[in-house]
Amino acid sequence: MTKLFKDYLLEEASKEYGYKVKFAVDDLSEEQKDALEAALAKYDVRSVSAFKSTPIQQSPLDFPNVRNSKVFSAEFVLGYPAAVDGLRVYLSDKVGINQQQIAVYNAYDPRDVYNDEAVAIRDNFADRKAEYETALGNDYAVEDKPAYGKEYNDEFLADLKKKRDERDVVEFENPLSMKRKEDNTSVASDDVGERGGWSVMGGETTDGPGK
């Protein structure tokens, strides 16, 4: 299919490229925001969203070399494509912020989505953690019992005995099993001495008393 050059230009002109920029700084001034928009004009900027900010984070996920900082983020759309690394270096120069404090992603970049989800999970965990009371340094509750001591050991042994007594004993026999033999040489019977039988010391006796 042959495409006219005019149609090609129209299609290219209608394309848009979305990005997201993040700044790990304590504050982002209005002058810096204006400088950002002015710098993006080079790429035929179509729109820039309002900036959002997070509370101070001890270790912002997008910035491995930054500690204890807020993170300001905004989304923007360009008419011309640009490499994210090139944009990061370019914006660092125009806005006056260190490259290590700037992160740029393409729209729907899976790394950015993962980082946002990780931050949400971390914040939710911090909220839930505040609801729990640590056991270290606090007295035991009335219903709590320490897992040690004589009372605990006695209950533990009694429970083991109960389970052992309730357990069914199953014996299996097969052609290779050894048959049990009974040794009566050390067992005294009722007829020892008078009517013969087996003596306590072993051996058969046939005589009466004194024999």
N, C-alpha and C positions, 0 to 999 in steps of 0.2 A: 504494500500500500504506500503510495507516494504522499508525502506530507509537505505542504507548502511552508516555506521559511516563516511566513507571517503567522501561520498557525502554531509553529514551534515556539515562536517568541511569546505568543499569547499564553501558551501552556506553561512556559517557564515563568512568566510573570505572575501567573496565578498560584504558583507553588509557594508554600510557606514552611518554615523550619522552626520548630519549637525547642526552647532550651530552658534550663533552670540554673540560676546562679545562687551561690550561698557565700556569705561573708561571716567569718568567725571573728567578730569584733565586739567590744563593749558598747559601742554606739556607732550608728551610721547616720551622718549628717545629711541635711537636705542638699547641700552643695555636692556631696559625693553621689547622691541619687541622681542629681541633674547631670553630673559628669558621666555617669553610666549611660544615661539615655543619649547624651551627645556622642559618646564613643560608639554606640551601637548604630548610629545613623549611617556609618560607613557600610553597614551590611543591609541597608534598607529596612530599618526597624519598623515593624508594623504595630506592635503593641508591647507595653510593659505593665505588668500587674503591680498592685500595691505590695509593699514589703510586709512580710510576716516575721515575727521574732519569737525566739524561745527563751525560757528562763536560762540563767547561767548553768552551764553543764560542765561537770568536772572534766570529762573527756569526750568532746564532740566526736561522733563516729566518723564524720567526713574529714576530720582534721587530726591526724595522729600526732602532730607536733604542737598542738594547741591545748592549753589547760585552762579551766575555769573561765569560760567565755560564753556570751550569748551567740546565737546564730541568726543572722538576717537572711531571708530568702525571697526570691521573686522569680516569676516566669516571664519570658519574653519571646516574641515571634519575629523572625527575620525573613526578609525576602531572598537573601542569598545564604547559601550554606557556609558553615565555618567549622573547622576542627575545634573540639572542646579544649584541647591543650593550648592551641593558638589563641583562643578567646581568653583563657585564663591569664596568659602572659600579657595580652593586649589590655585587658581590663585592669590588671594590676598596675600597669604604667599610667593609664588614664585616670583611674579613681584614686590612686595613691595608697594602695593596700598591699601588703606583702603577699607574694604568690602562695605561700603556705597557708594563708588565711582565706583563700578563695577556692571554691570548688564549682565546676561547671559540668552540667550533665545535659545530654540530649533528652528531649521529652520522652517519657516512658522508659528511661534507662532502668534496667532491673536493679542496678546497684543503688540507685536513688530510692526506689520503692522499698528495697530491703532495709536501707538505713532508716527510713521513716517508720517502718514497722518495728524495727528494733528499738527506736526511741520511744514509741508508744508503749511497747511491752515493758521497757525499763521504768517509765513514768508510772505505769499502772502497778508495777511491783513495789515501787517506793510508797505508793498510797496504801497498798494492802499491808505492807510491812509495818506501817505505823499503827495498825489495828492490833498487832500481837504484842504480848508482854513476855519478855524474856524470863526464863526460869532461873538463870544464873544470878545469884545475889538476892533472890526473893524466897520467902518462906513457902513451904509446900501448902497447897490447898488442903482443905479438910479431907476431900475424897482421894487425894493423891497419897501413894505409899512409895517409899524409896525401894529400889530394886536391890536391897542388900539387908543384912542383919539376920538374926535367928528366926524371927517370925516369917520373913520372906523365904528363908531356906526350908523351914518346916513345911510351909504351904507348897513349895516347889516339889519336895520329896513326896509329900502325900499325893499330889497330883500325878506324879510319875507312877507311884504304886497303884493308884486307881486305874490308870490307863493300862498298866501291865496286867492287872487282874482281869480287866474286861477284854483283853485281847484273846482271841481264839487260838489254840495251839493245834496245828495241823501236822500230822505225820504222814510221810510218803514212803511207800515201799516199792522197790523195783528189783529186778533180778540181780542187780549188782549190790544191793544192800546187804550188809552183814547181819546174820540172825543173832538175836540176843540170847546169851547162854546164862543159865541160872546156876550159881555156885552155892550149894547147901551145906558145904563142909563146915561152915562156921555158924550154922543155925541149929538151935536145939529144938527137937520135936517133943511132942507129949509123951512118946513112948521110950524116951532115953532112960536107960537103967533097968527098967522092969521088963519091957516087951521088946527090947532091941531097938533098932532104928539107927539114927545118926547121932553121934556124940557131939558135944560142944567143941571138943578138941579136934574133931575130924575122924572119919573112919566109921565103918559099920560095926555095931555091937549086937551080939546074939545072946549073950549070957545075962543072967539076972544079977542082982546086987552081990558084990563081993567076988565076982568071977573075974 
